[in-house]
Amino acid sequence: MKKCFKNIPCDQFKAVMRRFAANVNVITSADGGLLNGMTATAVCSVTAEPPSVLVIVNKTNRSHPIIRNSGAFAVNVLSLAQQDIALHFASRVADPFSTIDFSVGKTGCPIIAGSDAHVECVVIKEVELGTHTIFVGEVVASDLSDGEPLLYHGGQYRRLEQAQDAFA
Ligand SMILES: Cc1cc2nc3c(=O)[nH]c(=O)nc-3n(C[C@H](O)[C@H](O)[C@H](O)COP(=O)(O)O)c2cc1C
């Protein structure tokens, strides 16, 4: 098996990572008139005091310089009905918000209509690690609905009921 780093088999590392079940989010950002969004599962709550979350962004993503320059991002937690939006923001389309219903948040970041929840953040810390940057953001605005979340596990989009079935 191909070793990718410090003798850890690369294929096995990726297989283990696919066992991590996660919410599907779109991290949105804005710099001047430029709006962007990227689908992301690497999103995590950090602390309640201050309210903060982290996102992990590949340095090659278009979102990376926008978040770095603007010092802000929003996490839009996708609802079950938004699988098409997850696909859209994973595909680097030109002018990605031209076909999306959204409002502009207090940080200037797009807030995607119909999301299950969102937080808007200002960046308070950046940590570079290999190919990615961890941006830690303090939450400056948030909202939520009663929707059902879109999940990702084993390389597939899933719904919460499938997980609950294990306890039926
Ligand atoms: C389910 C899923 C989860 C993803 N999670 C991340 C992530 O956490 N961080 C990341 O940098 N890219 C992630 N990606 C890849 C980005 O969505 C993709 O590279 C996107 O095109 C980047 O957009 P941008 O270049 O416009 O910023 C994920 C893709 C999918 C389909």
The ligand as an SDF file (V2000), in Angstrom:
LIG
                    3D

 31 33  0  0  0  0  0  0  0  0999 V2000
  -18.7020   16.9180    1.1160 C   0  0  0  0  0  0  0  0  0  0  0  0
  -17.5370   17.8380    0.8310 C   0  0  0  0  0  0  0  0  0  0  0  0
  -16.8040   18.3810    1.8840 C   0  0  0  0  0  0  0  0  0  0  0  0
  -15.7220   19.2440    1.6480 C   0  0  0  0  0  0  0  0  0  0  0  0
  -15.0420   19.7640    2.7160 N   0  0  0  0  0  0  0  0  0  0  0  0
  -14.0200   20.6200    2.4940 C   0  0  0  0  0  0  0  0  0  0  0  0
  -13.3490   21.2280    3.6030 C   0  0  0  0  0  0  0  0  0  0  0  0
  -13.6990   21.0210    4.7630 O   0  0  0  0  0  0  0  0  0  0  0  0
  -12.2910   22.0520    3.3320 N   0  0  0  0  0  0  0  0  0  0  0  0
  -11.8640   22.3070    2.0490 C   0  0  0  0  0  0  0  0  0  0  0  0
  -10.8940   23.0680    1.8670 O   0  0  0  0  0  0  0  0  0  0  0  0
  -12.5170   21.7730    0.9690 N   0  0  0  0  0  0  0  0  0  0  0  0
  -13.5750   20.9590    1.1750 C   0  0  0  0  0  0  0  0  0  0  0  0
  -14.2600   20.4270    0.1030 N   0  0  0  0  0  0  0  0  0  0  0  0
  -13.8360   20.7890   -1.2600 C   0  0  0  0  0  0  0  0  0  0  0  0
  -14.3780   22.1650   -1.7010 C   0  0  0  0  0  0  0  0  0  0  0  0
  -15.7810   22.2520   -1.5360 O   0  0  0  0  0  0  0  0  0  0  0  0
  -14.0590   22.4030   -3.1810 C   0  0  0  0  0  0  0  0  0  0  0  0
  -12.6580   22.3020   -3.4000 O   0  0  0  0  0  0  0  0  0  0  0  0
  -14.5780   23.7530   -3.6820 C   0  0  0  0  0  0  0  0  0  0  0  0
  -14.6300   23.7270   -5.0960 O   0  0  0  0  0  0  0  0  0  0  0  0
  -13.7280   24.9270   -3.2530 C   0  0  0  0  0  0  0  0  0  0  0  0
  -14.3580   26.0990   -3.7500 O   0  0  0  0  0  0  0  0  0  0  0  0
  -13.5730   27.4660   -3.9910 P   0  0  0  0  0  0  0  0  0  0  0  0
  -12.3200   27.1290   -4.7760 O   0  0  0  0  0  0  0  0  0  0  0  0
  -14.5350   28.3240   -4.7840 O   0  0  0  0  0  0  0  0  0  0  0  0
  -13.2520   28.0610   -2.6530 O   0  0  0  0  0  0  0  0  0  0  0  0
  -15.3440   19.5570    0.3180 C   0  0  0  0  0  0  0  0  0  0  0  0
  -16.0850   19.0210   -0.7600 C   0  0  0  0  0  0  0  0  0  0  0  0
  -17.1690   18.1710   -0.4970 C   0  0  0  0  0  0  0  0  0  0  0  0
  -17.9600   17.6160   -1.6620 C   0  0  0  0  0  0  0  0  0  0  0  0
  1  2  1  0
  2  3  1  0
  2 30  2  0
  3  4  2  0
  4  5  1  0
  4 28  1  0
  5  6  2  0
  6  7  1  0
  6 13  1  0
  7  8  2  0
  7  9  1  0
  9 10  1  0
 10 11  2  0
 10 12  1  0
 12 13  2  0
 13 14  1  0
 14 15  1  0
 14 28  1  0
 15 16  1  0
 16 17  1  0
 16 18  1  0
 18 19  1  0
 18 20  1  0
 20 21  1  0
 20 22  1  0
 22 23  1  0
 23 24  1  0
 24 25  2  0
 24 26  1  0
 24 27  1  0
 28 29  2  0
 29 30  1  0
 30 31  1  0
M  END
$$$$
